[in-house]
Amino acid sequence: MSSCSSCSGENTHRGPDAAALLQDRLISSTLSKIHYKLFIMSGKGGVGKSSVTVNTAAALSSQGFSVGILDVDIHGPSVPRLLNLAGPIEADTRGELLNPVRYDERLAVISMDSLLQDKDSAVLWRGPKKTAAIRQFISDVNWGKLDFLLIDSPPGTGDEHMTVLKTIPDALCIVVTTPQEISLADVRKAVNFLQYAKANVLGVVENMSGLRCPHCHQEIELFKKGGGKLLAEQYGIPFLGGVPLDPATVIAADKGIPVVFLEGDFPAKQGFLKLADTIVKSATSSLEAIASNHS
């Protein structure tokens, strides 16, 4: 019986330790300086979720907002590559916090990719390590004052998603889908997950929504169109808009430049700028956001 006093079973009844309590306070302090937290997710891989995150963030920053991107896709981070950010994460002047990697004066990023010496190495982590990393990305990073923090997540509804919703309960969730049924089937599961978790759902975005022919300028419904809007209507949640397929998006991604920062008038660029406008209006008028800001 004497050995029971040090077993893990008894330790669970002692409550959080001092380190966990300190981290909770740091997380609360950090989040209090961030006006809106947008959680970008999808039940399906390959829908362009990271591209939507990066270009929406860029569109918001182009409107003068201070924006951060928190990439919680531990196993397949892509945000730094979409922004051509190769520099390491460095400590602040006091050596207490980490500074996010800056794209420019209004846009900064934290991602597991910036911590890897070998960018092609796999991260073999299970749930507890991923949870700890995500919490540290908030508590140990000098985000400062932000208008928007966009959180890019992996596909599905796993440990990363549960950690974000538990750590940032006032996050406004944006669900990304493509129009075809194979994507919508998985996205319905993501919406069900958010409803079960009682999360604040800001709305649905339809990516790859049609294609404008570069020759005749007529719209081609390559992957159908309107599936995201129908899904939003089915679940009684807002439809935030659609972003069309656009070769310029591929060119911009390969160059590490958001398509909204490219010179010229491109369908995807206009789609993301319009989406950013809608998100600002929706977040500002969101009852959940208003309640959290006055709690």
ROMAR-743412 format. One line per 8 residues: their letters; for each residue z, y, x of C-alpha. Coordinates in steps of 0.25 Angstrom, whole numbers. Example, Ala and Ser with C-alpha at 12.3 -4.5 7.8 and 13.67 -1.06 7.14 Angstrom:
BEGIN
as> 31 -18 49  29 -4 55
END
This chain:
BEGIN
msscsscs> 0 0 0  3 9 12  -12 9 15  -15 15 1  -10 29 5  -22 31 14  -33 24 6  -45 32 0
genthrgp> -40 29 -14  -27 37 -13  -34 49 -6  -43 51 -18  -31 55 -26  -27 66 -16  -38 76 -20  -48 83 -12
daaallqd> -44 86 2  -43 100 9  -57 99 14  -63 96 1  -55 107 -6  -60 117 5  -74 113 3  -73 115 -12
rlisstls> -68 129 -10  -80 132 0  -90 126 -10  -84 135 -21  -84 147 -12  -99 145 -8  -104 142 -22  -97 155 -27
kihyklfi> -106 163 -19  -119 156 -25  -123 162 -38  -132 151 -43  -133 136 -38  -146 129 -42  -146 114 -41  -160 109 -40
msgkggvg> -162 94 -43  -171 83 -49  -170 69 -53  -183 66 -46  -188 67 -32  -201 74 -28  -201 85 -39  -200 96 -28
kssvtvnt> -185 99 -31  -183 105 -16  -196 113 -18  -191 119 -31  -177 122 -24  -184 129 -12  -194 137 -19  -184 141 -30
aaalssqg> -174 145 -19  -185 153 -12  -190 160 -25  -176 164 -28  -174 169 -14  -187 177 -16  -181 184 -28  -170 189 -19
fsvgildv> -159 178 -22  -151 172 -11  -153 157 -11  -148 145 -5  -154 130 -5  -144 119 -4  -152 106 -1  -143 94 -5
dihgpsvp> -154 84 -4  -147 77 8  -157 66 10  -170 73 8  -168 88 11  -181 96 10  -177 111 7  -176 115 22
rllnlagp> -190 109 24  -196 117 12  -190 129 19  -194 126 33  -179 127 37  -177 119 50  -165 127 56  -151 120 56
ieadtrge> -139 124 48  -130 133 56  -115 138 54  -111 152 50  -105 162 60  -91 156 58  -95 142 59  -89 138 46
llnpvryd> -101 137 37  -116 133 38  -127 143 35  -138 138 27  -152 138 33  -159 151 29  -173 152 25  -173 167 23
erlavism> -162 177 20  -161 173 5  -163 157 6  -154 147 13  -154 132 14  -144 121 17  -149 107 18  -146 94 24
dsllqdkd> -160 95 31  -154 106 40  -143 98 45  -152 86 50  -156 86 64  -167 76 61  -174 81 48  -180 67 46
savlwrgp> -167 59 46  -161 53 34  -147 57 28  -140 45 25  -129 50 16  -122 45 4  -115 53 -7  -102 58 -1
kktaairq> -109 64 11  -120 70 3  -109 76 -6  -102 82 6  -114 88 12  -118 95 -1  -104 101 -2  -104 105 12
fisdvnwg> -118 112 10  -110 121 0  -97 122 7  -101 124 21  -113 132 20  -113 148 20  -122 150 8  -116 164 6
kldfllid> -120 171 -7  -132 165 -14  -139 168 -27  -144 154 -28  -141 141 -22  -152 130 -24  -147 116 -22  -159 106 -19
sppgtgde> -155 91 -22  -161 78 -20  -168 70 -32  -159 63 -41  -144 64 -46  -136 59 -34  -124 64 -26  -130 77 -22
hmtvlkti> -132 81 -36  -118 77 -40  -112 85 -28  -120 97 -31  -116 98 -46  -101 95 -42  -101 105 -31  -109 116 -38
pdalcivv> -105 114 -53  -112 127 -57  -126 123 -51  -138 126 -60  -147 113 -59  -162 114 -59  -169 101 -61  -183 100 -55
ttpqeisl> -194 90 -61  -209 88 -60  -216 87 -74  -219 72 -74  -211 62 -81  -207 54 -68  -200 66 -63  -194 70 -77
advrkavn> -188 56 -79  -179 58 -66  -176 73 -69  -171 69 -83  -160 61 -76  -157 73 -67  -155 82 -80  -146 71 -86
flqyakan> -138 71 -73  -136 86 -74  -132 85 -88  -122 74 -85  -116 82 -74  -116 94 -83  -123 102 -73  -130 116 -76
vlgvvenm> -145 113 -77  -153 126 -75  -166 120 -79  -178 111 -75  -190 115 -65  -203 108 -66  -209 107 -52  -224 103 -50
sglrcphc> -227 108 -64  -242 108 -64  -252 112 -53  -261 125 -53  -275 121 -48  -277 130 -36  -292 131 -39  -293 133 -54
hqeielfk> -278 138 -56  -277 129 -68  -264 121 -70  -264 106 -68  -253 98 -73  -252 88 -62  -239 82 -65  -239 86 -79
kgggklla> -231 99 -83  -219 102 -92  -211 90 -90  -199 98 -84  -199 108 -96  -199 96 -106  -187 90 -98  -180 103 -99
eqygipfl> -182 104 -114  -178 90 -115  -164 92 -109  -163 107 -114  -162 113 -101  -171 125 -96  -184 123 -89  -185 133 -77
ggvpldpa> -200 131 -74  -211 124 -67  -216 125 -53  -231 120 -52  -236 111 -41  -242 120 -30  -248 116 -16  -242 129 -11
tviaadkg> -228 122 -13  -232 111 -3  -238 121 7  -225 129 6  -216 117 8  -223 112 20  -222 126 26  -207 127 22
ipvvfleg> -209 139 14  -206 140 -1  -218 142 -10  -212 154 -16  -213 161 -2  -227 158 0  -237 170 -1  -246 169 -13
dfpakqgf> -246 165 -27  -243 150 -29  -240 143 -42  -227 136 -36  -223 149 -31  -224 156 -44  -217 144 -51  -205 145 -41
lkladtiv> -203 160 -43  -203 158 -58  -194 147 -57  -184 155 -48  -185 166 -59  -181 156 -70  -170 150 -62  -164 164 -59
ksatssle> -164 167 -74  -159 154 -78  -148 154 -68  -144 168 -72  -143 164 -86  -137 150 -85  -124 149 -92  -119 139 -82
aiasnhs> -122 149 -71  -115 161 -78  -103 152 -81  -102 148 -66  -103 162 -61  -92 167 -70  -82 155 -69
END
